[in-house]
Every structure is written in structure tokens, then in C-alpha cells.
């Protein structure tokens, strides 16, 4: 095993993969691991024995355990995927970072900004190559747009506008699993994807201020917001406007996510429609729920479906095709060949968390927030009882 200049440990003799968290996303990545010829050993860990045993059987795992320490103590482990629930990332990340092996972490690093800073510091101190799951970077349209921007085809970007619409199955499935919904907002849990995408496309521009407003008339009783709208000012004067609403009815044809992005430059414009309305199925039969979480049942049948709106991709003949396959397989290539990849870094993940929380803080304050802002300030204000949403 050798080490690249970027810190990634090359695993030309094969990957010994530990997957911590065997729910919907952990399952997808573990199944894909069994397809990749370079994965020579697969170990699984989950607190739910039934979920663990089913995935172990489906993937013919070499080890399945409910004890994270047992898994990480195995000498075969040379890379780790963290796919636990959002609030349960910190401990496994810190333990895995201590091994000094590459990490793939589902976003966010943490739901507490101070914990996120602590996790990032541990990753950087260990010198490990850690990436964060921002799957939409691997959709071909976004990769193509990224190159067009690199090539300067619209000149200097001056304005970016994005809108994300989501079926409410995501907050209903996410929030039912926890007793404390602090910081589980549409921006922190889901809007972070469109934020990451736009900042990746605007690479090199730093936000210096954000003003946002939120509304909670539909999902307030569940302990979250319906949606948040905000405007960022970047260090070069570029204006970035974004909004997300994840309170659309369960019968909304989008299984999960629909995104629009408009980019205006001094010499051109790029308009991206990622709403998945180009392929529509209308049927007397209920359509797949799309969002899949342990024990979650869709509250109402959907008879119209925007095909492709499930962010990981789509099933065909029992096999998942789409951006999550590309993201996962490309990470395996990164480990075995040292290939340069578009994955989000741990630093990107931490930045995204602070910026989504800064939007929530601006909405709570009712005024603009100057950036950058410290994790400690975000934690102090967003955890206080007075930090509720203000109606738009």
C-alpha cells in the first residue's frame, strides 16, 4: 500500500471495506462494493440486528456485527464508509479516523457545528483522505456544466439562482426517528445539496453575508421548517439566491428532489433544469415511494412519478443506476489508483453545514448574518428556545 501526495492511501492489493450503518444508503453502497472487483473484504455494522443480518446475507459479508469496535479492530479494514443516521456520525468518524484509513462519510459530518469542527480537526490531524456524500456532483449534467465554467464559456459569474422542491416524505421519515429535532431543518438536511452544488460550480468565491427567512406553517408541529429562502453575497460581489421547500404533499410526483439552477455571467448564461419532468409515469398503480428509510411507510399513494427524482438513481433489473453508483465506484477507483475525483472534501462538508445553519440563524434573527461565523456562535443561538422560524 502506498500513499499519494494528496493523502489518499492507495490500495492496489484490494480494499478491506467497513460499512457502518446498514440502512437505505449504507445498503446501496455495500451492494455496490460487492460489484467492485477491488473490494476483497466486506464488514458491516448496525445497531439493528435484523437490518444488519439481511444486508449481510444479501452481500455475503465477511463480518457482520452490532459492535463498531469489533469491526474497526479487524486488520482487514483499509477503508470505512459512515452511513449512520445524521445524529450518529461523530463517534464512528472519530474512531475510524484514528485508524488512518480513507473515509467516505454521508453528510453531514455532524448536526452540531462544534462537533463538526471537532470531527474535521480530527480528520485533518490524522491526515486521512475523507470525502463527504454529495451525490449530485456525479450527475452528468452538473459535471458538464462544471467544465463549461472552467472553460470560461459564460465569462465571470455574477448571479446564481437555485430552487429546490421536495416531497415531504423526507422530513416525515427523518424526524420520526429522533426525539430531538434541533438543527434538522430543510437547509441542514437537504438544502445542503443545492448549496454544495452551487458553491462547487462557483469554486473560488467565498460568501461574506447571508440574509434568509423561513416558514413553518405545515411542518412546525414536527419540529422543523417548511422552507427557507436566502441571499448570499460573495466576496467579489456575486449574488447567490437559493431556496428550498421540503413540505410539498406526499402525492407530489417528485419522489424526492427537484432542482433548478440559473447561472448568469458577463459573457453568457447557463440554465439547468434537474426537475426530472422529462420522463413522467402516470398509472392506476401506485408508484414506488422513492424515499426509503427503516420502517417508513409512505403516507399516501403516488400515481404520477417524475422518473429520476430519487437522488441515488433508479433501479433496472434489480441494479441501481445513476449518480450514487458513479460516486461510490469512483471512490473505489480513487482508493485503488489515486485518481482525481469530484468528491466533496471533509472541509467542504463542514463549510456547508455552517452556511446552512447561518441561513437558519438569519431567519431566526430576522436580519443578515456576517460570514464567516464561528461554530460556537451558531450553536449558542440555534439551540436556544428563541430561535424558531419567522413566517415569510
URBELCOR-V422643 format. One record per helix or strand of 3 or more residues. SS is the DSSP state (H for helix, E for strand). FROM is the first residue (numbers start at 1). LEN is the number of residues. If there is no record, write none. Layout:
ss | from | len
SS | FROM | LEN
SS | FROM | LEN
//
This chain:
ss | from | len
E | 15 | 6
H | 24 | 12
E | 39 | 7
H | 49 | 11
E | 63 | 3
H | 68 | 5
E | 79 | 4
H | 86 | 3
H | 90 | 8
E | 102 | 5
H | 113 | 14
E | 130 | 4
H | 135 | 4
H | 140 | 11
E | 157 | 11
H | 169 | 7
H | 186 | 16
E | 207 | 9
H | 220 | 3
E | 227 | 8
E | 239 | 10
E | 257 | 9
E | 269 | 6
E | 280 | 3
E | 304 | 3
E | 314 | 3
E | 319 | 3
H | 323 | 15
H | 346 | 20
H | 375 | 8
//
